[in-house]
Amino acid sequence: MVGDITSKECVLLRVKLVNRIGLAFLAIMLLCFIPQAHAAFGFNLEGTLDKAAISHAYFEGEFSRVLPPLEAYRQSFPGNAKKEDSIFVYKYLSVIYAADPKTRQKAESYMVQLIKLMPTIELIDLYISDNIESIFKNVKQSYEQQQAYVRGHDEYGRDKNHGKNGTEEKSVAPVKIKEERSHKWIWWTLGGVGTAAIATTAYFVLNGDHTAAKQPSDFKP
């Protein structure tokens, strides 16, 4: 009886051992044939941008590979992305879209976003063409003019500093006018008195000469 139990236990042990070996072999086979998990192009495993890979593909002219990860990152992190990552994304997207006349409007929109993030940014390190450089320069100039206008005018187009300057000028201008008039009337008065005196003197001199000429004692019979 004891021998029968022992043999049965041996059979069970062998069955369990075979099952375990089979499961281990199956696991090894699955690891060999199932592809390993990997990040999509342009991304690291933790979900951050693989900037080195994107830059390399850009300078190789592989724009079709560069656009998907950049747009995916822009749409996935609209307000939570790091500033450096956003600058990187908008910089490359601006240049790539500006190279195609059909997407120029989108390129200008991304250029504005890029300038907002970093007003001193330039694109020359991406070896852009003269045409793209001209587009970016015009967009940057228009943005700076717009910001200068917004700083100096309200939403109705009125000069924000006009009221202050106008008040100061009104308070000072009348005083200057009064002072000038107060000095001028003295000279006008003196001039008038002088003119009257000269005229009076001339009148008496002329009349005196005329009367003296008509004295009878001056004529000889």
Secondary structure, DSSP 8 states (H G I E B T S, - for coil): -HHHHHHHHHHHHHHHHHHHHHHHHHHHHHHHHS------TTB-TTS-B-HHHHHHHHHTT-HHHHHHHHHHHHHH-TTTS-HHHHHHHHHHHHHHHHTSGGGHHHHHHHHHHHHHH-TT---GGG---HHHHHHHHHHHHHHHHHHHHHHHB-TTS-BTTHHHHHHHHHHHHHHHHHHHHHHHHHHHHHHHHHHHHHHHHHHHHHHHHHHHHT-GGG---
